[in-house]
Amino acid sequence: MKVDFKKTLDSYRARSGQFRLLEVPELQYLMIDGHGDPNAGGEYAEAIATIYPLAYTLKFTSKNDLNRDYVVPPLEALWWADDMTAFTSARDKSAWDWTAMLLTPEWITTEMFEAAVEKVATKPDVPMLGAVRLEPLQEGTCVQTLHLGPYDDEAETLAMLHSEFMPANGLQFAGRHHEIYLSDPRRTAPEKLRTILRQPVKQLEQ
């Protein structure tokens, strides 16, 4: 049976107009770090062009060698900046730092990852292959919601999360802003895009 993590993991569930608290377990990802406006091409486009060939190489290795098949999960990213208004009122994308990520099953080992990197290195147009790492991410308690529509319309929801929901519930930041892209922007109209917005949190210290 082919595993589809979007259906098996609770952390892929979110509703529009609702902030939900949940516990996210430690998960393993392919990761690439970068900086700057994701819409300007450059590093972010290079990261995406690199991470997908590696993810699919690992998928087929798992299927062929381990008889464990799975659907490659949707693209995810962590975002942060020195001033968090860069994501809300200012929307200064040039100030953004990011980590592009793809969820990878826990049975994918470091040895499998290293072998996949060697295999993908023979392909053209994988400019950031040397920057990819396989690493666990432990987020713990998080708040998340589903955003419907263009990415640039997220600011209002994020401002509500940061300025209303978190203070009202005695919560503070405990990690980087996390987005999960359930829609392919190349094939989906901007108004129909579906994106999970997640924020790791912890209780305010008394």
N, C-alpha and C positions, 0 to 999 in steps of 0.2 A: 504494500500500500504506500502511496506517495503522501508524505506528511505535508500539510499546509499550515504553517505556524499562525497565519492570520485567523485560522479557525480554531486552533488548539490553545493558543495563549490568551489569557484574559487581558494581558497588557495591550492587545490590539483592539480592544473594545472601548468605544467612546461614543457619546451622543452630543449632537449639536445643541447648544443652549444649556448644557449641564456640566458643571464641574464635579468630577468624581475623584474621591480619594481612593487609592489602591496601593497595594504592596507589589512592587515589581521585583521579581527574583533576579539573581545574577544571571546575565546572559552574555554570550560570546559574540564578538563582532569582528569583521574586517574593518579597519579604520584607516583614514588618511586625514591628516591635519592640514589646514590652510588658512588664508586670510583674504578678506576683501569681498567685494560685491559679487554674489553668485551669478548675477545676470550679465556680467561683463565678460564672460568667457574666462580665459586665463586659467588660474589654478583650479577653480572649482570644476570647470568643464574637463580639465585634464584628470582630475580625481575620479570623476564619474566614468570617463573613458577607460580608466585603469581598473577600477574596483569591480566592474561587472564581468569582464573576461575572467578575472580570478575567481569570482563567486561561481560562475558557471563551470569552470574547470574543477572546482571542489565538488560541486553538485554531481557531475558525471563520474568523478573518481569515487564518490560515496556510493553511487548507484552501481557502478561496475565492479568495484573491489569489495564493497561491504554489503551489497544488495540492500542498501538503505537509500531510497529515493525521497526527494523533497522538492517543494516549490521554492525557488529563490525568493525570499521575502522582499517587501518593498524597501526602497531607499529610505534611509533615515539620516538625520544630521543633528549634531549638537551645535548650539550657537551661543556666543557670549561676546561681551565687550566691556571695556573699562567703565563705561557709563551705560546703564541699562536702558536709558531713554533712547538709545540708538535703535531699539526695537519697537518703541512705542511712539512717543510724540515726535522724536527727531527722525526716525527711520533712516539713519545714516549708514547705508550698507557698506560704504568704504571702511567703516570702523569695525565691521564684524569679523570675528574669528570663528572658525568652524572646524568640525570633524565630520566628514562624510562617512557613513557606516552602512554595512549590510549585515543583518543577523546571520550567524553561522551556527549550525547545530553543535551541541556540546560534544558529540562524538568525532568531530573534526579535530585532529591532533596537530600539534606543532609540526610534526614530521610530514603530515599530509599537506599542511600549508606551505612548508618550504619546498616540497616537491612541486606543488602547483605553481609557485612563483618561478621556479626554474623552467617549467613548461611554458608559462605565459611569456617569459622573457624572449622566447623565439618569435613572438608575434609582433607586428608593427603597431605603432600608435598606442603604447602603454607607458606614457611619459613619466608617471609617478610610481612605478612599480617598486622602486627602492624605498618609497616612503610608506608602503602599506605594512600594517602590523595586524596580528591576530591577538585580541586582548579581551578579557572579561570586563563587563561594566556592571557595577553594583549601584543601583539608584535607590532602592528601598522605597520609603513612603513618597508617593507622588500625587499630584493633582493633574488630571488631564481632561480635555474636552475635544470635540470634533469641530473643526472649522470648515465651513462650506463656502467656497468662492476663491477669488484670487489671493495669492500669497500676500500682496500688499494691503489687503483688507484685514489682516490678522491683528493690526495694532490695537483696535478697539477692544477685542477680546482679551489680549494680553494685558492691556491697561486695567481692565476689570478684574482680571485674575490677580495682578500685582497690588492694585490699590484698594480693592474691595474684598474679594473672597479671602485672600490670605490674611489680611489684618483682622477681618471679622471672625476668623477661625483660629487666631493665635498662631499663625504659621509664618515662617521665614524661609528664605532661599537656602537650599542645601545641595545645590548642584546646578548644572548648566541647562538652559532651555533646550528642549528636545522636540524635534518635529519628525513625524512619520508620514511619508507621502504615499497615500493609498491610491492616488490617481497618477497616471502618466501624463505630464503636461504636454507631451508631443501629440497625444491623441484625445485630449480632454479639453473642452471649452473652459476658459478661466472661471466662469460662474459655476461650473460643476465640479471643480476640484475638491477633493476630500483630504483633509490633513489633520492628523492627530497632533494636538499641542500638549506637551507634557512639561511639568516643572517639578523636580525633586524638592521636597520641603521637610522641615522639622519644626517642632514646637518652639515658640519663642522662649528664650531663657528668662526665668523669673528673677 
